[in-house]
Amino acid sequence: MKLLLIEDDATTAEYVAQGLRQEGHLVDALANGRDGLSQVLGGEYDAIIVDRMLPELDGLSIVRAVRAAKIATPIIFLTAIGGVDDRIEGLNAGADDYLVKPFAFGELSARLAALARRPQAQAEQVVLEAGDLKMDLITRRVSRAGQEIDLLPREFALLEFLLRRKGRVQTRTMLLEGVWDLNFDPQTNVVETHISRLRNKVDKPFARDLIHTVRGAGYRIEGG
């Protein structure tokens, strides 16, 4: 793999880079956060290893900037900041894994291998689209024709479910199972109510409808 290591501790950087190169990986190592971000934005890597405490630009800011740029390269934090809240913060920022120092090199190697085994399509699907409607799964933002749309969590989940199956009819049962995690019909109009609310936000203010009712079958979202 071609890897980028952003680590300001010279001893750790040399240890990690040397070990990875001995395994046959290509490694670029940088000690400065701002330089590291520039390298990510200007190059292509199979994975990125980043410390949290770095000069000029911290690791969290790097990860957030990378994800904001819609770069889906796997990222693993390698850091001495290891509290539960810190790990949650790192993962929520967009990192794929979090390894706390002191660490065993073998574990770092195994985690990188695990990231490499993840399906590529999963890593690439950061933005879902239908026509001029866009959903960013990293920032959790939805917009249509450049206009941002505020959605409640369940509305977001419903729209995401439809977008991932664009062009295909989704039955009421499918929606109940996929969005509400219900394996039975609650005998309410919960699906219809949420579809109506979603249409009011996603379709009504615009000239063309994207969400369509297929009579006797279900719902479908369209758009090239």
N, C-alpha and C positions, 0 to 999 in steps of 0.2 A: 504493500500500500504506500501511497504518497501521503506523508503525515506532516502536519505543522505543529510544532511544540512552542508554546509561549510561556516561558518560565524564567524569572529573573534570578533565581538562585543558581549560581554557576555550577555548583557541585551536583545538585539535583538534575539540572539540564544535561550535563555531561553524562551522568549515569543513565538517564532515560534514553537520550539520543543514541548513546553507544549500544545499549541493549537492543533497541529497536533496529538499528542498522545491522547488528549481528544476526538478527532474524530475517534480514533481507529487505527491510523497508527503506524507503527513501525519506529522509527526515530533514526538514528545514527548522532551525531553532532560532528563536528571537527572544530577547530579554525585555523588550519594551512593549507595553500594551498598545500604544498608538501605532507603532510599526507593525505589530502583530495584526491589528485590524486591517491596515492597508494591505498587508500580504494576503489576508483572507479574501478581501474584496477584489484583489487583482489576480488571484491565482486559483487553481483548482486542486482540491485535496480530497482524499478519501475519508479523512477524519482529522479532527483538531483536538489537541490536548492543551488545556489552558489553566493557569493558576488564577486564583481570585485576587490576590494582592500583587499588583504590578505597578511599576512606575508609569506616570502620565495618564494611563487609562486602565481602570480595574477590569477584572475578568467578567463580572456581571454586565458591565457596559458593553464589552466586546460581544458577548453572546446576544444581548438584546439588539445590538446594531446589526449583527449578522442575520438574525431572524427577520428584522425589519427590512433588510435588503432582499428577503425571500430566498436566502441561501440555505438549503436544507442539509448541508454537510453535517454528519454526526459530530457531536461535541461532547467531550468528557472533561469534567473539572478534576484537576489534581491539585489539592489544596490542604492546608493545615486547618482551615476553618471548617469544623466538622459537626457543629451542633445540628440538631434535628431541624430547627427553623432555617438554619443556613442551607442545609441540603434541599429543603423544600423550595427555598427562594431560588436556588441555583437551577433546579429542575423546571420551576415555573418560568424562569427567564428564557428557557428554550434549550437547556442542555439535555443530552440524552442519557448521561450517566454521571456519577459523582463518586470519586475515590478520595478518601481522606489520608493525608500523611500522618505518621509514617505508613508506608505501603510496601507490599511485596511486588517486585517487578513482574513476577509470573501472573499475578492477579491483573495488573494493568494490561499485560499482553492478552490475557484471556478475555477481558472486557472489550478490548479493541476488536478482537476476532469475532466476538458476539455481535458487535455493532456492524461489522462487515457482512455478517450473514443475514442481516435484516433485508427484506425485499426492497429493492431500489424504488419501486413504484410508491411504496409507503413513504419513503423519505421525500420524494419529489412532490407529493400531493399536498402542497401547502396552501394553495389558492384554488377554490372551486368556483366555476363560472357557468353562467347560462345567459347568453346574449350579453347585455350590458350590466348584468348583475354579478357582483364579485363578493366572495366570502373568504376572508383571510383567517385561516385556522390558527395561526400563531398569535396575531394581535386580537383575534375575536371581533374583527370589524367587518361590517357588511355595508356595501354601497351599490348604488345603481345610477348609471350615467354620471358618475362622479359625486353623487349626493349620498352622504352617509345616512344609514338607516339604523335606528335604535331598536334592538330586539330584546325581549325578555329571554332568560335562559332556555325555557321550553320552546319558544318560537325559534330560537337559534338552532336548537337540536332538531326541530322538525324540518327547517329549511336545509340544514346540513344533510339530513337523511334523504331528502328529495334530490338535492344536488348530486349526491354520490350515485344516484340511480337515474340521472337525467335521461329523459326520453322513454323511461319505462314506467308503466302504470304500477302504482303502489296501492294495494287494497287497504281497507280500514284495519283488517287484522294485522297486516304487515306493519302499519304505522303504530298500532297499539303495542306490538311486541318490540319494535325497533326504537321507538321514541319514549314510550311510557313503561317499557319492560313489563307489560301485562300479557299473560298467556290466557286471558279470558276476556270476554266482552263485558265491560262494567255497566252496560245498558244505559249509557249516558251519551250526550252529544259532544264529548270532550274533543274528539278529532275534528268534527265539523266546526266547532267554536274556534279552535286554534288555527285551522285553515282559513277561516274567515278573517281572523285578526291578522294573519300573515299576509293575506291578500290586500288588506287595507293599507299595509305598510309597504309591501313590495310591488304591488300592481296598480292600485287605485291612483296614486299620484302620477302615473306614467301612461304613455299613449298605448303601449302594447302589453297585454297580459302574458305572463310567463307560467303561472300556475293554472292548470286546466282540470276540470272535472270530467272524468270519463264515466258517463252515465251507467250505473249498474256495475261498475268495476272499481273505481277509486280515483286517485289523483296522479297527475303527472306534471313535471316541470319541463319546459322546453326552452330552446334557445341555442343557437349555434355558437 
